Amino acid sequence: LTRPEVWLGSPEQLLGRYTVAIAGGLNGGYPAFSRYFGAGIDTVFTMHVADPDLLRLRADPASDGHALVVTGHMATDSIGINRVIAGIEEQGVAVVRTSGIVGS
């Protein structure tokens, strides 16, 4: 099981304005996250971040006071697929979750 972790910033800081930057295979990395921060977003939630992008964010003074929360791949996939599964179950189809997908 994975838990979201604050990889940039502090868990004690306020959430403020936030965005969820979760996409299959691509989240934009440093260029996207730094632009979110520059546009007034305080916190970015993402599934993962490459080490070079994280190091650039940590070294960039413009990132001060902002937070990057990494949700983890399996936990995030479970959240997303459970929404799809719920829709299938609403149609009366029984679904057995496997491969790490945990019911909500």
C-alpha positions in Angstrom: 0.0 0.0 0.0 1.2 3.5 -0.8 0.3 6.7 0.8 0.5 10.2 -0.7 3.7 12.0 0.3 4.8 15.6 0.2 8.0 15.6 -1.8 8.3 19.4 -2.1 7.2 21.7 0.7 5.9 20.7 4.1 2.9 18.6 5.2 2.0 21.4 7.7 1.5 24.1 5.1 -2.0 25.0 3.9 -3.3 23.4 0.8 -4.3 26.7 -0.9 -5.1 26.6 -4.6 -4.4 23.2 -6.0 -4.5 21.2 -9.2 -4.3 17.5 -9.9 -1.7 16.7 -12.6 -2.2 13.0 -13.2 -2.0 11.6 -16.7 -1.0 8.3 -18.2 2.7 8.4 -18.8 3.2 12.2 -18.8 2.7 14.9 -16.2 4.9 17.6 -17.7 7.6 17.4 -15.0 9.5 20.5 -13.9 8.3 22.7 -16.8 4.6 22.1 -16.0 4.9 22.2 -12.2 6.9 25.4 -12.2 4.3 27.0 -14.4 1.5 25.9 -12.2 3.4 27.5 -9.3 4.0 30.7 -11.3 0.2 30.8 -12.1 -0.7 30.9 -8.5 -1.2 27.2 -7.8 0.1 26.4 -4.3 -0.1 22.6 -4.3 0.2 20.1 -7.2 -0.9 16.5 -6.8 0.8 14.1 -9.2 1.2 10.3 -9.5 5.0 10.4 -9.9 7.9 12.8 -10.6 11.2 12.0 -12.2 14.3 12.6 -9.9 15.8 15.3 -12.2 12.5 17.2 -12.2 12.2 17.0 -8.5 15.8 18.2 -8.0 15.2 21.2 -10.3 12.0 22.1 -8.4 13.8 21.9 -5.0 16.6 24.1 -6.3 14.3 26.7 -7.8 13.6 29.6 -5.4 10.3 30.1 -7.2 9.1 26.8 -5.7 9.5 28.1 -2.2 6.1 28.0 -0.4 4.7 25.5 -2.8 4.0 21.8 -2.4 4.2 18.8 -4.6 2.3 15.8 -3.4 3.1 12.4 -5.0 0.2 10.1 -4.7 1.9 6.9 -5.9 1.1 4.9 -8.9 -0.9 1.9 -7.6 -3.0 4.0 -5.2 -3.8 6.5 -7.9 -4.7 3.7 -10.4 -7.0 2.2 -7.8 -8.8 5.5 -7.3 -9.3 6.0 -11.0 -10.3 2.4 -12.0 -12.7 2.2 -9.0 -14.7 5.0 -10.6 -14.9 3.0 -13.8 -15.7 -0.2 -11.9 -18.5 1.6 -10.0 -20.1 2.5 -13.3 -19.9 -1.0 -14.5 -21.4 -2.4 -11.3 -24.2 0.1 -11.5 -25.2 -1.7 -14.8 -25.6 -4.9 -12.8 -22.2 -6.5 -13.7 -20.3 -8.2 -10.9 -16.6 -7.2 -10.9 -13.8 -9.0 -9.1 -10.9 -6.7 -8.3 -7.4 -8.2 -8.8 -3.8 -7.1 -9.5 -3.6 -4.7 -6.6 -6.9 -2.9 -7.4 -8.5 -2.3 -4.0 -12.2 -1.5 -3.6 -13.2 1.9 -2.3 
